[in-house]
Amino acid sequence: MRKRLLLVLVLMLALALCSGCKLIVRDMDVVNGRTVLQLGDQVYTRGQIDQMVEEELDLLEANYASYGSALDRTDPAVISDAQDAVLGSLTRDMVLADKANELNIALSEEDIAQLESAAEEEYAANLDFFRNYFMIDPEASEESVAALMGSYGYPASVQATFDVLKTDKQENLLMEAVTADITVSEEEVSAAYATNLEAQKADYETYPSLYESDLLSGETIYYTPAGFRYVKHIFLPFTQADAAAIADMNGQIAEAGEDADLDALADQLDTLKITALSSIQTTVDEVQAKIDAGEDFDALIETYSQDADSQQEPYKTNGYLVYAESYSIFSETFRDEAMALENVGDVSMPVVSDDGVHFIQFVSEVTEGETPFEAIRDTVEADTLLTKKQEAYSALVDSWIEEADVKINRNALK
C-alpha cells in the first residue's frame, strides 16, 4: 500500500513538473507578447524590442572591439541604455509615420520601383565592400558576410536595405512638405558665406589635410590654403606575385620586434624591389624614351598607365591633389617626388613604390585664397536653405514627439 502511494506521489510530481514546463513555455509566450510601445495601431511587443536590443548590443560590441575594448552585455546599465536607444528610435519612427499618414504623404509606384533597384545595388555594393575590407574568403557564403554587415549596423539583406531607403525617402518627403514655405534672404546667404569662409580658413590653416578631405568628399570650398598642387602619373604595376612578396616583407618589418635586424629586413625589401623592377624594366625604358622624345603625357597615360582612376574624371582632367603632408596619395615616396618637381610640366624620373613604377607630371599649382562669393553663391544659398529647413524640421519633430500619445510600458521589459 505504501509502495502504491509512493508511486502515485511520484507520478503526480512528474505530471506537475511536466505541467510546469508547459506553463513556463506559455508564460514566455505571454511575456514576449506584451505590448511595450504603442501609438494608435502601431504596436511593438517585448519579443520585438528584445530582438532589437540584441542588435543594438551587437553594434555596440563591434564598436567597442574596433577600439580594442570589450562590452559587458550583462551589465544592467548597458542593457538599459540599449533599451532607451531602441525605444527612442522606434518612438520617433512611429510619430513620423503617424504624421506622414495624417498629411497623406505616400510613396508612388515609381518611387517604390526606384528604391527596390537602389536597394539591390546598395546591398551588393556593401557585400563587396565587406568582402574586400575584411579580406573574406571568396568562397564564404553570402549569409556569413551579411551577418558581419549586420553586426556593424549595415542592413543585412536586400529587404532590410529597402526598408532603410524607404524610411529615408518617406522622411525626406515629410520634411519637404512641412518646410516648403521656408526661404532664405540674400542677407542670410551673405552671412552664411562670411561665417563659413572664416571658419574654413581657420581650419585649413591649422589642419591643411581637412582641405584635401573636404575636396574629395564634395564639400563646398570657401578657402584654398597654400601648398597644394595637382599631378598626373603613368603607373606601371609590378606583377601580382612581386607585389605580394613586397607587401609581405613590409608586414614583417612592421611587426618586427626590438631584437630584429631591421637593416637586414630592409636589404631584403630592396632586393625584392630590384627583382620586381627587372620584370617590367623593358616597359619602363620604353615609356622613359617617349617622355624624353617629348610625346604627349596624357596620350602616354592612356596607352601605358594601369591606374584605372586616372582615366576617370575629375582625375583625367585635373590629376591628383597632393601637398607636403598628403595622406590619401599613393605613398610617401610618390608624394615626396611629386612635391620635389619644380615647374609645371616637369616629369619625374621613374619613381619606385611598393606597387610599381610611376612617372609623375606636375600639372598645376592650386591658387591660394578665398573663393569669390559669386562663384559659389547658388551653392551657398542651397546649403543655407537646407540647414534652415533641417533646423525647423528638427524642432517640429521634437514637438510632435512631445505631443504624441505614445504609450511606453517599461515594466514589460523587466
N, C-alpha and C positions, 0 to 999 in steps of 0.2 A: 504494500500500500504506500509506504513511504517512498519507494523507488518510483512508483507510478506518479506520485505527487511531484517528486523531483523532476521527472521527465516533463510533466505538464508545465512546471515553472520554467524549465529550460526552453521549451518550445515557445512559451509566452514571451520570454526575454528575447529570443531570436526574432519573433514576429515584431516585437516592439522596436528592436534595433533596425530591422528592415524597413519598418514603417517610418522610423526616424530618418533613415537615409532618403526615402522618397520625400519626406517632409522638407529636408534640407534643400533638395533639388527644387521643390515647388517654391520654397522661401526665396531662393536665389532668383528664380524667375520673377517673383513678385518684386524683389529688391531692384533688379535690373530694369523692371518696367515702370518704376516710379518716375513721375514727372519731376524734373529738376528745373526746367526752363520753359516758359510758355508766354506767347504773345498771340492772342487770338487763336487761329487754327495752327499756328506754328508751335510744335512741341518737341522738346528733346528730353530723352529719358536718361536714367542713371547709366544704363548699359552703353548708350551712345556717348555720353560725357566721359565715362571711364576710358573708352577706346581712344577718344581724342586727347585725353590727358596723357595716356601712354605714348601717343605720337608726339605730344609736346615734350615729354620727358626724353624720348628718343632724340629729338632735335637738340635739346639742352645737353644731353650726354655727348653727342657728336661735337657740339661747340666746345664743351669742356675738354674733350680729347684733343681737339685741334690746338689747344694751348697747353697740352701736356698735363691736364688736371683730370680728376675723376669726380663724377657726380654721384652723390648718395641718393639713390632713387627712393630709399625707405625713409628719408628724413621728412617728418610731418610738415616742416616749413617749406621744403622743396615741393612737396605734393600740393600743398595749399596754394603756393604761388602758381603752379602749373594749372590748377583748377581755376584760379582767378583769371589767368590769361585766356583760357578756353571760354569761360563764361562771358568775359568781356568781349571777346571776338564774336561769339555767337549772338550776343545781345545786339551788338552793332549791326551784324548781318540781318538779323530779324527785323530790326527797326527800319533799316534801309529798304528791305524787301516790302515791308508794310507800306512805307511811304511811296515807293515806286508803284505799287498796286493802287494806292489812293490817287495818284496823279496819272494813272493809265499809261505808264511807261513800260513798253514791252519791246522785245527784240523782234525784228522782222524775219521772215524766212531766209532772206538774203543774208542777214546778219548771222543767223544760225549756221548757214552753209559756209560762210567765210570763217567762222570760228572753228567749225569742225575741221576744215582744211588746215587752219593755222595750228590747231591742237596736235594734229598728226605730225606736222613738220617740226613743231617745237619739241614734242616728246622724242622724236627720232634724233633731233639735234642734241638733246640732253643726254640721251643714251650714248651717243658717240663721244660727247664731252667727257662723261664719267669713265667710259672705257679707256680713253686716251690719257686723261689726267691721272687716274689711279693705276694705269698700265695693267688693266684687267685682261686676262687670257681671252683671246678672241673666241675661244670655244665656250666660254662661260655663258650660261643661259641668260636670256633677257630678264627673267624673273629675278635672278640674283642681282643684276645691275639695277633693276628698278627698285629693289628693296634698299639698296645702298642709297639711291637717289632720295627715297622717302625718308631715310634717316637724316638726311641733310636738308629736309624741308622742301624738296622738289616733288612735284606731282609724280606719282609712281605708276601712272597708266595714262593712256590717251584720254579716257573718260575724265580722270581727275584733272588732267591738263585743260580739257574743255571746260570743266566746271569752274576752274580758276579764271580762265579767259572770259567766260560768260559773266561771272560775277563782276569782273573789272569793267566789262563793256556796259553792263547794266548800271553800274555806279557812275560811269562817265556820262551816260545819257541822263541820269538823275541830276548830276551836278550841272550839266549844260542847261537842263530845264529850269532849275531853281536859281541859276545865276545869269540867266540870259539877258537881264536888264542892266547888268553891271558894266560900266565903261571906265575908261581912264582918260584923264585930261592931258593936254600937252605938258602942263606943269608937272604932273606926276611922272610922265615919261622922262622929262629932262632931269628931274630929281633922282629918279632911279639910275639914270646913266651916270650922273655925278657920283652917287653913292657907290655904285658898283665899280666904277673906274678907280676911285680912291682905295677901296678895299682890295681890288685885284692887284693894283700896283704895289701896295704894301706886301701882299702875299708873295708875289712873284719876285720881288727884290730880296725877300728873306729866303724863300724856297723856290728857286727857278724851276725845279722839277714839276711844280704844280702847273706851270705854263704848258709843259710837254704833255702832261696827263689830261689837262683840260682840252687842249687842242685835239688830242687823239679821241677823246670822248664826245667831241662835238659841242662843248660849252661855248657860249658867246665870249669872244675875246675883246676886252676893253683896252688892254695894255699889253704891249710886247716888250719883254725885257731884252737886254743886250746879251750878245754872246752866242746866239743861235745861228745855225746855217742849215742849208739843205744839200744833201749829197745823193748821188746815184751810184750804183755799183754793178759790175758784172761778176756774178758768183759762179764759180766752178767747184762743185762739191767733191769731196773725197768719196771713194767707194763706200758702200754701206758697211763693209767689213772693217775698213780702216777707221771710219768714223766711230764705230762701236768700240774698237780697241783703244782709241784715244779717249773716249768717254769713260771707259773702264779704268784707264790709268789715272785720269783726273779724279775719279771716285776714290781710288786707292790713296792718292795724295791727300785728298780732303779728309779721309778717315785715318790717316797715319798718326800713330801715337808719338809721344815725345822721344822715344828711343829710335824712331825710324830714321833711315838715312835718306833725308829729303833730296839731297843732291843727286844721289843715285837714281831716285824715282824721277827727278826732273830730267836727268840724262836719258832715261828710258822713254820719257814722253817726247823728248826732242827726236830720238831715233824713230819713234812711231810716226811722227810728223814728216820726217825726211822720207821715210818709206812711202807714206801716203802721197806725198807731193810727187814722188817719182812716177807714180801710176798715172798722173794727169799732166805731167810736165810738157808733153807734146802740145796739148791744147793751150796750156799757159803760154808757151812760147809763141804759138800762132796768134793768140789774142794780143800779146805784147807787140808783136811785129806790126799788126794792123793799127794799133794805137800809135806806135811810132811813125807810121806812114800817114797819120792824120785822118784816119777813117772816122766817120760819124759815130760818136759814143752810143747814142740811142739805138742806132742800127745794130751795133755790136751787142747791145743788151738783148735785143730781140733775137739775134742769131745764137748767142752763146749762153746768156745768163740762165741759171737754173733756179732763180728766186721767182716763184710764181707771183708774189705780191708786187714785184717791181713792174709787172705787166698790167697791173690794175690801178685805177685811179683811187686816190689822188697821187699815189706814188709814181705812176708812169710819167705824169707831167711835172710834179713838184720835186720828187725824190723823197728821201727820208730826213726827218728833222733830227739834228744832233747838236749837242753842246758839250762843254768840257766834262760834265758830270752825268751825262746821259745814262739812264738805267734801262731803257727799253730797246736800245740799238743792239746790234748783233753780238758784240763782245767788246771788252775794254780795248783790245788791240785794234779792232775796227774803228772804234770811237776815237782813240788817240791818233791814229793815222789820218782819219778824216779831218780832225781838227788841226793837224800839222800842215795841211795844204794851205799855201799862202794866198793864191789868187783864184778868182772864179774861173773855171775852165781847166784848172790844173787836174791832172790824173796821177794817182799814186803808182808806185811800183807794186808788184804783186804782194798782197798782204795775206799772210798765212794765219788762219784762225783754227779753232778746233774742228771746224766743219768743212773747211776747204780753203780756196784761194779767192780773194776779192781784188778787183781793180776799182778804185774809188775815184769818183769825179766830184769836185767842188762845183755845185750848180749855182747856188745863190746865197747871198748874205741876207739874213732876216733883219729888216729895219726896226730899230728900237723906237718906241714911242706910243702915244695914245692913238687908239682907233677913233677917227673922226665920228662925231655923233651921227651925222647924216649917212655915213656908210653902214651903220647898224641900227638906224632909228626904228625901222619896221620890226626888227627882231627884238629890240628893247621894249617896244610897245607891246608886242605879243607876250613876252616874258612877264612884263609888269601886269598886264591884264590877267594872265593865268594865275600869277601869285595872288592878286587881289581876289579873284574868284575862289581860289583854293582856301584862302583865309576865311572868306564869307561862308563857304560851304562847310568848313570845319566847325565854325561856330553854330551853324544851323544843325548839323548832325548832333553836336553836344546837346542842343536844346531839345531835339527830337527824342534823344535817348532819355533825357531827364523827364520829359513829359509823358513818355510812353508807359503804358500799363503792363510792364514786363514783370512777370511773377517768377521769382527765383527761390527755390526751396533748397537751401544749403544743407538742411538736415538730411535730405535724401541721399547725400553723398557720404554720410557717416557710416 
